[in-house]
Amino acid sequence: MSHWRKNIFPITGKDATDPACYRMMIGGLMDVVFSDVLKLNQAKTLGETASLYLRAGGHLVMYTKAGGTYSTLSADAQIEKLRKYKFAQFHTISLDPYDSTHAFVMGC
């Protein structure tokens, strides 16, 4: 998708957990930061990335899976971790009945 949409910057692999290392790839502040990391430090990675690259009034979106191989935190627990980064308003969308452990968390 990023091939056709020049305003999309996919960050994959090890670099996704170190937001400062891809500063040169991003040409300014973002409207939306999306995370699908699925690791124990997912909220920390998203919080740091959004703090660096999200414009004022922008939104963050996180796909989370509680009880997975890499993440055991519920969406509520992830939200509590994101509050440390000054994000206050959150909305959670559960993927129940398809999978009760998966959810999208949106915040600003």
C-alpha positions as CSV (number, residue, x, y, z in Angstrom):
1,M,0.0,0.0,0.0
2,S,2.8,2.4,0.8
3,H,4.0,2.1,-2.8
4,W,0.9,3.9,-4.0
5,R,0.2,6.1,-0.9
6,K,3.2,8.2,-0.2
7,N,1.8,9.3,3.2
8,I,2.1,5.8,4.6
9,F,5.4,4.7,6.3
10,P,5.5,1.1,7.2
11,I,8.0,0.4,10.0
12,T,8.6,-3.3,10.4
13,G,11.0,-5.6,12.2
14,K,13.3,-4.6,15.0
15,D,13.1,-0.9,14.1
16,A,9.5,-0.7,15.2
17,T,10.5,-0.9,18.8
18,D,13.0,2.0,18.5
19,P,11.1,5.0,17.3
20,A,14.1,7.3,17.2
21,C,16.0,5.1,14.7
22,Y,13.5,5.8,11.9
23,R,13.3,9.6,12.3
24,M,15.0,10.3,9.0
25,M,12.4,8.2,7.1
26,I,9.4,10.3,8.3
27,G,9.0,13.7,6.8
28,G,7.0,15.4,9.5
29,L,4.2,14.8,12.0
30,M,1.6,12.2,11.4
31,D,-2.2,12.3,11.6
32,V,-2.5,8.7,12.7
33,V,0.0,6.2,14.2
34,F,-1.0,2.5,14.0
35,S,0.5,-0.3,15.9
36,D,0.3,-4.0,15.4
37,V,3.4,-5.0,17.3
38,L,1.9,-7.7,19.6
39,K,4.7,-7.7,22.2
40,L,4.7,-7.1,25.9
41,N,6.0,-3.6,25.4
42,Q,3.5,-2.7,22.7
43,A,1.9,0.2,24.6
44,K,5.4,1.6,25.4
45,T,6.5,1.4,21.7
46,L,3.2,3.0,20.5
47,G,3.4,5.7,23.3
48,E,7.0,6.6,22.4
49,T,6.3,6.6,18.6
50,A,3.2,8.7,19.0
51,S,4.9,11.1,21.3
52,L,7.6,11.7,18.7
53,Y,5.6,11.7,15.4
54,L,1.9,12.3,16.2
55,R,0.7,15.9,15.5
56,A,-1.5,17.7,18.0
57,G,-5.1,16.4,17.6
58,G,-3.9,13.2,15.9
59,H,-5.0,9.7,16.7
60,L,-3.4,6.5,17.6
61,V,-4.7,3.0,16.8
62,M,-3.5,-0.2,18.4
63,Y,-4.4,-3.8,17.5
64,T,-4.0,-5.9,20.6
65,K,-4.5,-9.5,21.6
66,A,-4.7,-10.4,25.3
67,G,-3.4,-13.9,26.1
68,G,-1.4,-14.3,23.0
69,T,2.1,-15.7,22.6
70,Y,3.7,-12.3,22.7
71,S,1.2,-10.2,24.7
72,T,-0.7,-11.1,27.8
73,L,-2.2,-7.7,28.6
74,S,-5.8,-6.9,28.0
75,A,-6.9,-3.8,26.1
76,D,-7.7,-2.0,29.4
77,A,-4.2,-2.8,30.7
78,Q,-2.7,-1.4,27.4
79,I,-4.7,1.7,27.8
80,E,-3.4,2.3,31.3
81,K,0.1,2.1,30.0
82,L,-0.7,4.6,27.2
83,R,-2.0,7.1,29.8
84,K,1.6,7.6,30.9
85,Y,2.2,9.3,27.5
86,K,-0.5,11.9,28.0
87,F,-3.2,10.3,25.9
88,A,-6.5,10.6,27.7
89,Q,-9.4,9.7,25.5
90,F,-9.8,6.1,24.4
91,H,-12.3,3.9,22.6
92,T,-12.0,0.1,22.5
93,I,-13.6,-2.1,19.8
94,S,-13.7,-5.8,20.8
95,L,-13.6,-8.3,18.0
96,D,-16.0,-10.5,19.9
97,P,-17.7,-12.8,18.9
98,Y,-15.0,-13.6,16.3
99,D,-12.3,-13.6,18.9
100,S,-12.8,-12.3,22.4
101,T,-9.1,-11.7,23.1
102,H,-8.6,-9.3,20.1
103,A,-9.4,-5.6,20.2
104,F,-8.7,-2.3,18.5
105,V,-7.8,0.6,20.8
106,M,-8.1,4.1,19.5
107,G,-7.0,7.2,21.3
108,C,-6.0,10.8,21.1
